[in-house]
Amino acid sequence: MSDLKKAFDAITAKQKPLTQLINYYHGEQPMVYTSKRLVDVFGSAMEDFTENWCGVVVDSIKERMTLKAFDAGAAQATLDKIIEANQLYLEAADLHEMVLAAGHAYLHVWDEGNGVEIYFNDPRQCVIFYDPQRPRIRTYAAKLWTDERAHITLYYPDRFEYYISRGKGTDVTEAGAFELDTSISETGTAVNETGGIPLFEFCGNRQKKSDLSNVIKIQNGINKLLGDMMVAAEYGAFRQRWIISNSDITKLRNAPNEIWNLPGGDGVGQQTQVGEFSPTDLGNYLNAIDRLAGDIARVTRLPKHYFYSQGGDPSGEALMAMEAPLIKRVKSRIERIEPTWQQAMAFALQCAGITGEAKPIWDSVESVQPVTQADIRVKNKSAGIPLRSTLRWEGRSDQEIADVEADIVAEQTAANSNLAKALLEQQRQFDQGNVDQGNGVV
């Protein structure tokens, strides 16, 4: 099988399942059980009733995966320019979101002649193949996209191959529809002088498993109950009244401030009677929905206060204990993608003509209240732990630590200067007092 066919088949095979995961994350969820009943009740104006807990699952992890800097040593100035030119931290936020929702995502790093460019790439467009004996070694990569025609680029360590479809991109169903794109070069290829593949794959776990894999079926159940509740609210939650009478009741209206004038019975047939049906208890649906939301919390190991409203604010210690499983999950995701960030940034520096490394620096993933954090610093100092070490454990960058130390030195210098001035002024006043006494001034 050719590399082109392997790439085309691999990309197209994963597009449908990944689209489902991404749609569920964004709340675009099908009504898999009750759509017909909703149409019967609400007609063509039917709304999709969904309660999107998939977004909570992904966002609760994503919000704690904040990439705030890179430490590149001597190459810091060059890397900072690359980061600023590419708005890299915005790209990183999109990439992390996709890693959690779809299980993996891609970053493209290359210099087209106008400087190093870095872009997040949708996993439904890309694939990377690895050496079966050394699964960390990338053998080649591919990207498929469509405008008026379909395009595939194959990335090898020594060359790139560009392909374009012969017909419309929407009509392409197999790899045989492509030919080399000679509009880019005479041969449809280009030399890769870097020796590296410019596409990098970020995975939340080895299986590329989405964090929503165990949530979707429960989410469907929640949406089913929500749809049933809407049907029940339309049909049975409002008190339905009934009347038995021999008189004309066509003009009776069931509305606020309406008074019914009903004639009595004739004493022979059925007597006039009125009554009402018991309303449907919507609390049963709400309780079931809350139960399934709790199941999502248990399956994903997320804190229950993400799913339920609770009275009062938990203390710092209680919050840390409640969020411990979530923190472990976030750290696990960071540990998985951090090596790829290092490889991608080292390649970016290589494309800029510099050999260097770049270590990602992450914002703190723990929820620590300011009072608790200050108390930790005081206790660390009492235990003989330097402030630099404490700040490093909090996730501060070397530059931030250096700024704090410089501020401490400046503050101490200013305090010493003020003390010296005060002592000099005191000595001056003392000397002046002795002079005045020697001159007989009282």
C-alpha positions as a LaTeX table, in Angstrom:
\begin{tabular}{lrrr}
\hline
Residue & $x$ (\AA) & $y$ (\AA) & $z$ (\AA) \\
\hline
Met1 & 0.00 & 0.00 & 0.00 \\
Ser2 & 1.39 & 3.41 & $-0.94$ \\
Asp3 & 2.06 & 6.08 & 1.68 \\
Leu4 & $-0.50$ & 8.31 & $-0.03$ \\
Lys5 & $-3.25$ & 5.71 & 0.30 \\
Lys6 & $-2.33$ & 4.91 & 3.90 \\
Ala7 & $-2.49$ & 8.58 & 4.79 \\
Phe8 & $-5.78$ & 9.22 & 2.97 \\
Asp9 & $-7.46$ & 6.14 & 4.49 \\
Ala10 & $-6.22$ & 6.94 & 8.02 \\
Ile11 & $-7.41$ & 10.55 & 7.92 \\
Thr12 & $-10.83$ & 9.86 & 6.42 \\
Ala13 & $-11.45$ & 6.91 & 8.77 \\
Lys14 & $-11.17$ & 9.06 & 11.89 \\
Gln15 & $-13.10$ & 12.10 & 10.69 \\
Lys16 & $-16.58$ & 10.85 & 11.64 \\
Pro17 & $-15.82$ & 9.67 & 15.22 \\
Leu18 & $-13.75$ & 12.78 & 15.94 \\
Thr19 & $-16.52$ & 15.04 & 14.61 \\
Gln20 & $-18.96$ & 13.38 & 17.00 \\
Leu21 & $-16.67$ & 14.00 & 19.97 \\
Ile22 & $-16.10$ & 17.64 & 19.00 \\
Asn23 & $-19.83$ & 18.22 & 18.46 \\
Tyr24 & $-20.65$ & 16.78 & 21.87 \\
Tyr25 & $-18.10$ & 19.09 & 23.46 \\
His26 & $-19.71$ & 22.12 & 21.79 \\
Gly27 & $-23.21$ & 21.00 & 22.83 \\
Glu28 & $-24.30$ & 19.96 & 19.34 \\
Gln29 & $-25.83$ & 16.70 & 20.52 \\
Pro30 & $-28.52$ & 14.68 & 18.73 \\
Met31 & $-31.78$ & 13.82 & 20.47 \\
Val32 & $-31.26$ & 10.10 & 20.09 \\
Tyr33 & $-34.39$ & 8.90 & 21.90 \\
Thr34 & $-37.18$ & 11.46 & 22.02 \\
Ser35 & $-36.94$ & 13.49 & 18.83 \\
Lys36 & $-40.21$ & 12.11 & 17.37 \\
Arg37 & $-42.13$ & 12.83 & 20.56 \\
Leu38 & $-40.77$ & 16.36 & 20.66 \\
Val39 & $-41.82$ & 16.92 & 17.06 \\
Asp40 & $-45.31$ & 15.65 & 17.90 \\
Val41 & $-45.56$ & 18.15 & 20.76 \\
Phe42 & $-43.72$ & 21.20 & 19.45 \\
Gly43 & $-44.10$ & 20.70 & 15.69 \\
Ser44 & $-41.61$ & 22.01 & 13.17 \\
Ala45 & $-40.48$ & 24.68 & 15.64 \\
Met46 & $-39.00$ & 22.00 & 17.91 \\
Glu47 & $-35.88$ & 22.93 & 19.83 \\
Asp48 & $-33.08$ & 20.54 & 20.75 \\
Phe49 & $-33.21$ & 20.30 & 24.52 \\
Thr50 & $-29.71$ & 19.49 & 25.77 \\
Glu51 & $-27.83$ & 20.05 & 29.02 \\
Asn52 & $-24.20$ & 20.06 & 27.98 \\
Trp53 & $-22.06$ & 18.42 & 30.68 \\
Cys54 & $-19.43$ & 17.40 & 28.10 \\
Gly55 & $-18.29$ & 21.01 & 28.00 \\
Val56 & $-17.86$ & 21.00 & 31.78 \\
Val57 & $-15.70$ & 17.87 & 31.65 \\
Val58 & $-13.31$ & 19.29 & 29.05 \\
Asp59 & $-13.24$ & 22.90 & 30.28 \\
Ser60 & $-12.57$ & 21.93 & 33.90 \\
Ile61 & $-9.29$ & 20.33 & 32.77 \\
Lys62 & $-8.45$ & 22.82 & 30.02 \\
Glu63 & $-8.75$ & 25.84 & 32.31 \\
Arg64 & $-5.94$ & 24.44 & 34.49 \\
Met65 & $-3.62$ & 23.63 & 31.57 \\
Thr66 & $-2.32$ & 27.16 & 31.14 \\
Leu67 & 0.97 & 27.40 & 29.26 \\
Lys68 & 2.41 & 30.74 & 30.30 \\
Ala69 & 6.06 & 30.75 & 29.18 \\
Phe70 & 9.07 & 28.85 & 27.84 \\
Asp71 & 12.55 & 28.83 & 29.31 \\
Ala72 & 14.98 & 28.75 & 26.37 \\
Gly73 & 18.17 & 29.96 & 28.04 \\
Ala74 & 20.46 & 31.75 & 25.62 \\
Ala75 & 17.86 & 31.44 & 22.84 \\
Gln76 & 15.15 & 33.16 & 24.90 \\
Ala77 & 15.06 & 36.38 & 22.88 \\
Thr78 & 14.66 & 34.51 & 19.57 \\
Leu79 & 11.97 & 32.23 & 20.95 \\
Asp80 & 10.07 & 35.16 & 22.48 \\
Lys81 & 9.88 & 36.80 & 19.04 \\
Ile82 & 8.57 & 33.56 & 17.51 \\
Ile83 & 5.98 & 33.21 & 20.28 \\
Glu84 & 4.79 & 36.80 & 19.92 \\
Ala85 & 4.62 & 36.65 & 16.12 \\
Asn86 & 2.49 & 33.50 & 16.21 \\
Gln87 & 0.30 & 34.35 & 19.23 \\
Leu88 & 1.42 & 30.96 & 20.44 \\
Tyr89 & $-0.46$ & 30.89 & 23.72 \\
Leu90 & $-3.76$ & 31.32 & 21.87 \\
Glu91 & $-2.79$ & 28.46 & 19.58 \\
Ala92 & $-1.85$ & 26.43 & 22.67 \\
Ala93 & $-5.29$ & 26.97 & 24.23 \\
Asp94 & $-7.01$ & 25.67 & 21.07 \\
Leu95 & $-4.61$ & 22.74 & 20.90 \\
His96 & $-5.17$ & 21.70 & 24.53 \\
Glu97 & $-8.93$ & 21.94 & 24.07 \\
Met98 & $-8.78$ & 19.59 & 21.10 \\
Val99 & $-6.44$ & 17.16 & 22.89 \\
Leu100 & $-9.02$ & 16.78 & 25.65 \\
Ala101 & $-12.11$ & 16.67 & 23.43 \\
Ala102 & $-10.76$ & 14.54 & 20.57 \\
Gly103 & $-7.86$ & 12.74 & 22.25 \\
His104 & $-5.12$ & 14.29 & 20.10 \\
Ala105 & $-4.22$ & 17.37 & 18.06 \\
Tyr106 & $-1.39$ & 18.67 & 15.89 \\
Leu107 & 0.99 & 21.62 & 15.67 \\
His108 & 2.63 & 22.65 & 12.41 \\
Val109 & 6.01 & 24.41 & 12.65 \\
Trp110 & 7.83 & 25.69 & 9.56 \\
Asp111 & 9.63 & 28.63 & 8.00 \\
Glu112 & 8.22 & 29.48 & 4.57 \\
Gly113 & 10.74 & 32.28 & 4.13 \\
Asn114 & 8.91 & 34.94 & 6.15 \\
Gly115 & 9.92 & 33.69 & 9.57 \\
Val116 & 8.89 & 30.68 & 11.63 \\
Glu117 & 5.13 & 30.06 & 11.53 \\
Ile118 & 3.31 & 27.89 & 14.08 \\
Tyr119 & $-0.29$ & 26.76 & 13.67 \\
Phe120 & $-2.67$ & 24.49 & 15.54 \\
Asn121 & $-4.03$ & 21.81 & 13.17 \\
Asp122 & $-7.33$ & 19.95 & 13.47 \\
Pro123 & $-6.84$ & 16.19 & 14.09 \\
Arg124 & $-9.46$ & 15.47 & 11.41 \\
Gln125 & $-6.98$ & 16.75 & 8.82 \\
Cys126 & $-3.68$ & 15.20 & 9.93 \\
Val127 & $-1.97$ & 11.91 & 10.72 \\
Ile128 & 1.55 & 10.86 & 11.72 \\
Phe129 & 3.04 & 7.41 & 11.15 \\
Tyr130 & 5.67 & 5.95 & 13.48 \\
Asp131 & 8.37 & 3.32 & 13.22 \\
Pro132 & 6.74 & 0.07 & 14.47 \\
Gln133 & 9.95 & $-0.96$ & 16.25 \\
Arg134 & 10.63 & 2.49 & 17.71 \\
Pro135 & 7.19 & 4.03 & 18.25 \\
Arg136 & 8.56 & 7.45 & 19.23 \\
Ile137 & 10.28 & 7.87 & 15.84 \\
Arg138 & 8.12 & 9.60 & 13.22 \\
Thr139 & 8.58 & 8.13 & 9.74 \\
Tyr140 & 6.30 & 10.51 & 7.86 \\
Ala141 & 3.19 & 12.67 & 8.32 \\
Ala142 & 0.32 & 13.86 & 6.18 \\
Lys143 & $-2.26$ & 16.64 & 6.04 \\
Leu144 & $-5.50$ & 16.58 & 4.01 \\
Trp145 & $-7.61$ & 19.66 & 3.36 \\
Thr146 & $-10.18$ & 20.79 & 0.82 \\
Asp147 & $-11.03$ & 24.01 & $-0.95$ \\
Glu148 & $-12.28$ & 23.76 & $-4.54$ \\
Arg149 & $-10.07$ & 20.70 & $-4.86$ \\
Ala150 & $-8.64$ & 18.30 & $-2.29$ \\
His151 & $-4.98$ & 18.51 & $-1.26$ \\
Ile152 & $-2.64$ & 16.14 & 0.54 \\
Thr153 & 0.91 & 16.94 & 1.64 \\
Leu154 & 3.22 & 14.14 & 2.75 \\
Tyr155 & 6.03 & 15.24 & 5.09 \\
Tyr156 & 9.23 & 13.15 & 5.17 \\
Pro157 & 12.51 & 13.96 & 6.95 \\
Asp158 & 14.20 & 14.59 & 3.60 \\
Arg159 & 11.38 & 15.85 & 1.33 \\
Phe160 & 7.77 & 16.97 & 1.00 \\
Glu161 & 5.33 & 15.58 & $-1.58$ \\
Tyr162 & 2.36 & 17.66 & $-2.70$ \\
Tyr163 & $-0.78$ & 16.09 & $-4.18$ \\
Ile164 & $-3.97$ & 17.58 & $-5.58$ \\
Ser165 & $-7.22$ & 15.96 & $-6.69$ \\
Arg166 & $-8.07$ & 15.80 & $-10.36$ \\
Gly167 & $-11.68$ & 16.82 & $-9.76$ \\
Lys168 & $-13.71$ & 18.67 & $-7.12$ \\
Gly169 & $-12.62$ & 18.16 & $-3.56$ \\
Thr170 & $-16.11$ & 17.16 & $-2.44$ \\
Asp171 & $-16.12$ & 14.28 & $-4.95$ \\
Val172 & $-12.91$ & 12.63 & $-3.67$ \\
Thr173 & $-13.51$ & 9.23 & $-2.05$ \\
Glu174 & $-10.20$ & 7.43 & $-2.62$ \\
Ala175 & $-6.48$ & 8.08 & $-2.84$ \\
Gly176 & $-6.47$ & 7.27 & $-6.56$ \\
Ala177 & $-8.14$ & 10.63 & $-7.21$ \\
Phe178 & $-4.87$ & 12.47 & $-6.47$ \\
Glu179 & $-1.88$ & 13.37 & $-8.60$ \\
Leu180 & 1.34 & 15.27 & $-7.88$ \\
Asp181 & 0.73 & 19.02 & $-7.71$ \\
Thr182 & 3.14 & 20.48 & $-10.24$ \\
Ser183 & 1.83 & 23.99 & $-9.61$ \\
Ile184 & 4.03 & 24.10 & $-6.50$ \\
Ser185 & 7.14 & 22.70 & $-8.18$ \\
Glu186 & 7.99 & 20.97 & $-11.44$ \\
Thr187 & 8.11 & 17.58 & $-9.72$ \\
Gly188 & 5.44 & 18.20 & $-7.09$ \\
Thr189 & 8.08 & 17.74 & $-4.39$ \\
Ala190 & 10.42 & 19.89 & $-2.30$ \\
Val191 & 13.63 & 19.21 & $-0.41$ \\
Asn192 & 13.44 & 19.23 & 3.41 \\
Glu193 & 16.83 & 20.49 & 4.55 \\
Thr194 & 16.00 & 20.41 & 8.26 \\
Gly195 & 15.92 & 16.62 & 8.48 \\
Gly196 & 12.82 & 16.87 & 10.67 \\
Ile197 & 9.08 & 16.48 & 10.17 \\
Pro198 & 7.25 & 19.81 & 10.76 \\
Leu199 & 4.09 & 18.20 & 12.15 \\
Phe200 & 3.87 & 17.33 & 15.86 \\
Glu201 & 1.21 & 15.17 & 17.50 \\
Phe202 & $-0.04$ & 15.97 & 21.03 \\
Cys203 & $-1.86$ & 13.13 & 22.82 \\
Gly204 & $-3.59$ & 13.19 & 26.18 \\
Asn205 & $-2.80$ & 9.50 & 26.65 \\
Arg206 & $-1.12$ & 6.70 & 24.74 \\
Gln207 & $-4.42$ & 5.42 & 23.30 \\
Lys208 & $-5.42$ & 8.91 & 22.05 \\
Lys209 & $-8.60$ & 8.46 & 24.06 \\
Ser210 & $-10.88$ & 11.47 & 24.46 \\
Asp211 & $-11.84$ & 12.61 & 27.95 \\
Leu212 & $-15.45$ & 12.35 & 26.72 \\
Ser213 & $-15.27$ & 8.66 & 25.79 \\
Asn214 & $-17.03$ & 7.52 & 28.97 \\
Val215 & $-19.35$ & 10.51 & 29.13 \\
Ile216 & $-21.28$ & 10.47 & 25.84 \\
Lys217 & $-23.71$ & 7.67 & 26.74 \\
Ile218 & $-24.54$ & 9.28 & 30.07 \\
Gln219 & $-24.95$ & 12.61 & 28.27 \\
Asn220 & $-27.45$ & 10.95 & 25.94 \\
Gly221 & $-29.39$ & 9.75 & 28.97 \\
Ile222 & $-29.48$ & 13.25 & 30.44 \\
Asn223 & $-30.73$ & 14.69 & 27.15 \\
Lys224 & $-33.39$ & 11.96 & 26.95 \\
Leu225 & $-34.68$ & 12.80 & 30.43 \\
Leu226 & $-34.61$ & 16.51 & 29.63 \\
Gly227 & $-36.64$ & 15.92 & 26.47 \\
Asp228 & $-39.14$ & 13.77 & 28.37 \\
Met229 & $-39.47$ & 16.50 & 30.98 \\
Met230 & $-40.25$ & 19.07 & 28.29 \\
Val231 & $-42.94$ & 16.79 & 26.84 \\
Ala232 & $-44.37$ & 16.22 & 30.31 \\
Ala233 & $-44.27$ & 19.96 & 31.04 \\
Glu234 & $-46.25$ & 20.64 & 27.86 \\
Tyr235 & $-48.80$ & 17.88 & 28.41 \\
Gly236 & $-49.13$ & 17.23 & 32.12 \\
Ala237 & $-47.35$ & 19.78 & 34.32 \\
Phe238 & $-50.15$ & 22.31 & 33.84 \\
Arg239 & $-53.28$ & 21.35 & 35.79 \\
Gln240 & $-55.81$ & 19.98 & 33.29 \\
Arg241 & $-59.47$ & 20.56 & 34.25 \\
Trp242 & $-62.52$ & 18.61 & 33.21 \\
Ile243 & $-66.29$ & 19.27 & 33.31 \\
Ile244 & $-69.41$ & 17.12 & 32.92 \\
Ser245 & $-72.50$ & 19.12 & 31.99 \\
Asn246 & $-75.54$ & 19.00 & 29.67 \\
Ser247 & $-75.13$ & 22.70 & 28.91 \\
Asp248 & $-73.01$ & 24.30 & 26.18 \\
Ile249 & $-69.42$ & 24.55 & 27.44 \\
Thr250 & $-67.76$ & 25.67 & 24.20 \\
Lys251 & $-67.36$ & 29.26 & 25.45 \\
Leu252 & $-65.60$ & 28.30 & 28.66 \\
Arg253 & $-61.97$ & 29.40 & 28.77 \\
Asn254 & $-59.31$ & 28.04 & 31.13 \\
Ala255 & $-57.29$ & 31.17 & 31.91 \\
Pro256 & $-56.44$ & 33.46 & 34.85 \\
Asn257 & $-59.30$ & 35.66 & 36.14 \\
Glu258 & $-61.88$ & 33.64 & 34.21 \\
Ile259 & $-65.07$ & 32.78 & 36.11 \\
Trp260 & $-67.19$ & 29.85 & 34.94 \\
Asn261 & $-70.94$ & 30.20 & 35.22 \\
Leu262 & $-72.22$ & 26.64 & 35.24 \\
Pro263 & $-75.93$ & 25.71 & 35.38 \\
Gly264 & $-76.93$ & 23.03 & 37.82 \\
Gly265 & $-78.18$ & 19.63 & 36.72 \\
Asp266 & $-81.81$ & 19.01 & 35.70 \\
Gly267 & $-82.21$ & 16.44 & 38.44 \\
Val268 & $-82.75$ & 13.63 & 35.95 \\
Gly269 & $-79.54$ & 12.94 & 34.05 \\
Gln270 & $-75.91$ & 13.28 & 35.02 \\
Gln271 & $-75.36$ & 16.11 & 37.47 \\
Thr272 & $-72.90$ & 18.90 & 36.59 \\
Gln273 & $-69.43$ & 18.10 & 37.84 \\
Val274 & $-66.00$ & 19.75 & 37.55 \\
Gly275 & $-62.57$ & 18.55 & 38.56 \\
Glu276 & $-58.92$ & 18.48 & 37.62 \\
Phe277 & $-56.20$ & 15.93 & 36.86 \\
Ser278 & $-53.10$ & 15.74 & 39.01 \\
Pro279 & $-50.11$ & 17.46 & 37.36 \\
Thr280 & $-47.01$ & 15.50 & 36.40 \\
Asp281 & $-44.27$ & 15.84 & 39.01 \\
Leu282 & $-41.27$ & 17.28 & 37.14 \\
Gly283 & $-39.10$ & 16.77 & 40.20 \\
Asn284 & $-38.75$ & 13.10 & 39.27 \\
Tyr285 & $-37.02$ & 14.10 & 36.04 \\
Leu286 & $-34.81$ & 16.66 & 37.77 \\
Asn287 & $-33.72$ & 14.13 & 40.38 \\
Ala288 & $-32.85$ & 11.60 & 37.67 \\
Ile289 & $-30.89$ & 14.23 & 35.73 \\
Asp290 & $-28.95$ & 15.14 & 38.89 \\
Arg291 & $-28.22$ & 11.45 & 39.45 \\
Leu292 & $-26.77$ & 11.05 & 35.96 \\
Ala293 & $-24.75$ & 14.26 & 36.36 \\
Gly294 & $-23.33$ & 12.70 & 39.52 \\
Asp295 & $-22.44$ & 9.60 & 37.50 \\
Ile296 & $-20.43$ & 11.82 & 35.15 \\
Ala297 & $-18.58$ & 13.24 & 38.16 \\
Arg298 & $-17.75$ & 9.74 & 39.38 \\
Val299 & $-16.71$ & 8.43 & 35.96 \\
Thr300 & $-14.45$ & 11.40 & 35.21 \\
Arg301 & $-13.22$ & 11.86 & 38.81 \\
Leu302 & $-14.22$ & 15.52 & 38.71 \\
Pro303 & $-15.22$ & 17.30 & 41.95 \\
Lys304 & $-18.94$ & 17.17 & 42.60 \\
His305 & $-19.14$ & 20.92 & 43.20 \\
Tyr306 & $-18.60$ & 21.29 & 39.44 \\
Phe307 & $-21.98$ & 19.60 & 38.96 \\
Tyr308 & $-23.97$ & 20.59 & 42.05 \\
Ser309 & $-24.51$ & 23.90 & 43.75 \\
Gln310 & $-23.37$ & 23.80 & 47.37 \\
Gly311 & $-23.99$ & 26.20 & 50.20 \\
Gly312 & $-21.00$ & 28.14 & 51.48 \\
Asp313 & $-17.43$ & 28.27 & 50.27 \\
Pro314 & $-15.08$ & 25.39 & 51.15 \\
Ser315 & $-11.87$ & 26.15 & 53.01 \\
Gly316 & $-8.52$ & 25.99 & 51.26 \\
Glu317 & $-7.70$ & 22.58 & 52.73 \\
Ala318 & $-11.15$ & 21.18 & 51.88 \\
Leu319 & $-10.91$ & 22.51 & 48.33 \\
Met320 & $-7.51$ & 20.90 & 47.82 \\
Ala321 & $-8.83$ & 17.55 & 49.07 \\
Met322 & $-11.94$ & 17.71 & 46.87 \\
Glu323 & $-9.97$ & 18.59 & 43.77 \\
Ala324 & $-7.10$ & 16.13 & 44.28 \\
Pro325 & $-8.33$ & 13.63 & 41.61 \\
Leu326 & $-8.82$ & 16.47 & 39.11 \\
Ile327 & $-5.34$ & 17.85 & 39.83 \\
Lys328 & $-3.82$ & 14.42 & 39.20 \\
Arg329 & $-5.67$ & 14.20 & 35.91 \\
Val330 & $-4.49$ & 17.63 & 34.79 \\
Lys331 & $-0.89$ & 16.84 & 35.72 \\
Ser332 & $-1.13$ & 13.56 & 33.81 \\
Arg333 & $-2.25$ & 15.39 & 30.67 \\
Ile334 & 0.54 & 17.96 & 31.07 \\
Glu335 & 3.16 & 15.24 & 31.52 \\
Arg336 & 1.97 & 13.61 & 28.29 \\
Ile337 & 2.13 & 16.70 & 26.10 \\
Glu338 & 5.11 & 18.52 & 27.63 \\
Pro339 & 7.77 & 16.48 & 25.77 \\
Thr340 & 6.03 & 17.26 & 22.47 \\
Trp341 & 6.04 & 20.97 & 23.30 \\
Gln342 & 9.78 & 20.74 & 23.92 \\
Gln343 & 10.33 & 18.99 & 20.58 \\
Ala344 & 8.17 & 21.50 & 18.69 \\
Met345 & 9.90 & 24.55 & 20.19 \\
Ala346 & 13.36 & 23.07 & 19.62 \\
Phe347 & 12.38 & 22.57 & 15.98 \\
Ala348 & 11.10 & 26.16 & 15.81 \\
Leu349 & 14.50 & 27.37 & 17.01 \\
Gln350 & 16.18 & 25.08 & 14.46 \\
Cys351 & 14.08 & 26.62 & 11.69 \\
Ala352 & 15.27 & 30.02 & 12.93 \\
Gly353 & 18.88 & 28.84 & 12.65 \\
Ile354 & 19.54 & 28.31 & 16.36 \\
Thr355 & 20.28 & 25.11 & 18.24 \\
Gly356 & 18.57 & 25.16 & 21.59 \\
Glu357 & 15.97 & 23.72 & 23.92 \\
Ala358 & 12.84 & 25.22 & 25.43 \\
Lys359 & 11.17 & 24.00 & 28.60 \\
Pro360 & 7.44 & 24.79 & 29.00 \\
Ile361 & 6.41 & 26.63 & 32.13 \\
Trp362 & 2.85 & 26.04 & 33.32 \\
Asp363 & 0.64 & 28.05 & 35.60 \\
Ser364 & $-0.19$ & 26.39 & 38.90 \\
Val365 & $-2.91$ & 23.75 & 38.51 \\
Glu366 & $-3.98$ & 23.74 & 42.17 \\
Ser367 & $-6.71$ & 25.93 & 43.62 \\
Val368 & $-4.99$ & 27.61 & 46.55 \\
Gln369 & $-6.55$ & 30.53 & 48.37 \\
Pro370 & $-4.23$ & 33.53 & 48.94 \\
Val371 & $-4.31$ & 33.09 & 52.73 \\
Thr372 & $-3.38$ & 29.42 & 52.43 \\
Gln373 & $-0.60$ & 30.21 & 49.95 \\
Ala374 & 0.85 & 32.90 & 52.22 \\
Asp375 & 0.74 & 30.48 & 55.15 \\
Ile376 & 2.63 & 27.87 & 53.10 \\
Arg377 & 5.35 & 30.41 & 52.29 \\
Val378 & 5.75 & 31.37 & 55.94 \\
Lys379 & 6.00 & 27.75 & 57.05 \\
Asn380 & 8.51 & 26.94 & 54.30 \\
Lys381 & 10.65 & 29.88 & 55.41 \\
Ser382 & 10.47 & 28.68 & 59.02 \\
Ala383 & 11.62 & 25.25 & 57.85 \\
Gly384 & 14.66 & 26.81 & 56.17 \\
Ile385 & 13.42 & 26.47 & 52.59 \\
Pro386 & 14.62 & 29.38 & 50.39 \\
Leu387 & 11.99 & 31.65 & 48.85 \\
Arg388 & 13.35 & 30.81 & 45.40 \\
Ser389 & 12.50 & 27.12 & 45.94 \\
Thr390 & 9.00 & 27.92 & 47.23 \\
Leu391 & 8.25 & 30.13 & 44.23 \\
Arg392 & 9.58 & 27.48 & 41.85 \\
Trp393 & 7.26 & 24.88 & 43.41 \\
Glu394 & 4.39 & 27.31 & 42.84 \\
Gly395 & 5.20 & 27.26 & 39.12 \\
Arg396 & 6.85 & 30.67 & 38.86 \\
Ser397 & 9.26 & 31.15 & 35.97 \\
Asp398 & 12.93 & 31.95 & 36.48 \\
Gln399 & 12.30 & 35.49 & 35.26 \\
Glu400 & 9.47 & 36.00 & 37.74 \\
Ile401 & 11.64 & 34.65 & 40.57 \\
Ala402 & 14.51 & 36.93 & 39.51 \\
Asp403 & 12.12 & 39.92 & 39.51 \\
Val404 & 10.97 & 39.09 & 43.05 \\
Glu405 & 14.55 & 38.76 & 44.27 \\
Ala406 & 15.48 & 42.06 & 42.59 \\
Asp407 & 12.50 & 43.76 & 44.26 \\
Ile408 & 13.58 & 42.35 & 47.66 \\
Val409 & 17.12 & 43.67 & 47.17 \\
Ala410 & 15.82 & 47.06 & 46.04 \\
Glu411 & 13.48 & 47.24 & 49.03 \\
Gln412 & 16.27 & 46.32 & 51.46 \\
Thr413 & 18.60 & 48.85 & 49.82 \\
Ala414 & 15.97 & 51.56 & 50.15 \\
Ala415 & 15.29 & 50.59 & 53.77 \\
Asn416 & 19.04 & 50.71 & 54.59 \\
Ser417 & 19.34 & 54.07 & 52.85 \\
Asn418 & 16.42 & 55.49 & 54.84 \\
Leu419 & 17.92 & 54.11 & 58.06 \\
Ala420 & 21.27 & 55.70 & 57.24 \\
Lys421 & 19.60 & 59.04 & 56.56 \\
Ala422 & 17.70 & 58.83 & 59.83 \\
Leu423 & 20.90 & 58.08 & 61.76 \\
Leu424 & 22.74 & 60.94 & 60.07 \\
Glu425 & 19.90 & 63.32 & 60.85 \\
Gln426 & 19.90 & 62.16 & 64.46 \\
Gln427 & 23.67 & 62.65 & 64.69 \\
Arg428 & 23.38 & 66.11 & 63.08 \\
Gln429 & 20.79 & 67.17 & 65.62 \\
Phe430 & 22.93 & 65.79 & 68.45 \\
Asp431 & 26.03 & 67.64 & 67.20 \\
Gln432 & 24.03 & 70.84 & 66.73 \\
Gly433 & 22.79 & 70.55 & 70.30 \\
Asn434 & 26.35 & 70.29 & 71.65 \\
Val435 & 27.44 & 73.34 & 69.62 \\
Asp436 & 24.52 & 75.38 & 70.93 \\
Gln437 & 25.36 & 74.43 & 74.53 \\
Gly438 & 29.04 & 75.35 & 74.00 \\
Asn439 & 28.01 & 78.79 & 72.77 \\
Gly440 & 25.88 & 79.31 & 75.80 \\
Val441 & 22.64 & 78.99 & 73.91 \\
Val442 & 19.92 & 77.53 & 76.09 \\
\hline
\end{tabular}
